[in-house]
Amino acid sequence: MIKIEVTRQGQTLILDIKGHALFAPKGEDIVCAGVSTASIMTANLFEQVTQTTSILNEGQLTITVHDFKEAHHYIYHVFKKAIEDIKTAYPSHVLWKESEEA
């Protein structure tokens, strides 16, 4: 299962995407491909418009937006909508969790 954890810490937004969908064999998994594409596009967009750190390791991408402002909400909401659409089609393969820390 792919787990996406979204954390807000003041003006910092952290998107932690990890795991494998296990929908199909490696190289044929459309759930992994969809989540990976949406995640990498989101990281690239944030990096173009604000101070962002993206760390990619095997099976995990962590995107940290250091100065998340109202103007950046559009990028976040497009990412969330893409993941929601994938989650609706493949609910046992994607988990979305949001939290806010002080």
Residue pairs with C-beta under 8 A, 6 or more apart in sequence:
1 19
1 20
1 21
1 22
1 92
1 93
1 94
1 95
2 17
2 18
2 19
2 20
2 21
2 31
2 32
2 35
2 93
2 94
2 95
3 16
3 17
3 18
3 19
3 95
3 97
4 15
4 16
4 17
4 35
4 83
4 94
4 95
4 96
4 97
5 14
5 15
5 16
5 97
5 98
5 99
6 13
6 14
6 15
6 16
6 80
6 96
6 97
6 98
6 99
7 13
7 14
7 16
7 98
7 99
7 100
7 101
8 14
8 68
8 98
8 99
8 100
8 101
9 100
9 101
9 102
11 66
11 67
11 68
11 69
12 64
12 65
12 66
12 67
12 68
13 64
13 65
13 68
13 72
13 76
14 62
14 63
14 64
14 65
15 39
15 42
15 61
15 62
15 63
15 64
15 65
15 79
16 60
16 61
16 62
16 63
17 35
17 39
17 60
17 61
17 62
17 63
18 59
18 60
18 61
19 59
19 60
20 29
20 32
20 59
21 29
21 31
21 32
21 35
21 90
21 93
21 94
22 29
22 93
23 29
23 30
23 31
23 32
23 90
23 93
24 30
24 31
31 86
31 90
31 93
31 94
34 82
34 86
35 83
35 86
35 94
36 61
38 79
38 82
38 83
38 86
39 61
39 63
39 79
40 61
41 79
42 63
42 75
42 76
42 78
42 79
43 52
43 54
43 61
43 63
45 75
46 52
46 54
46 63
46 65
46 72
46 75
47 54
49 71
49 72
49 75
50 65
50 66
50 67
50 68
50 69
50 72
51 65
51 66
51 67
52 63
52 64
52 65
52 66
53 63
53 64
53 66
54 61
54 62
54 63
54 64
55 61
55 62
65 72
68 76
80 96
83 94
83 96
84 96
86 94
87 94
87 95
87 96
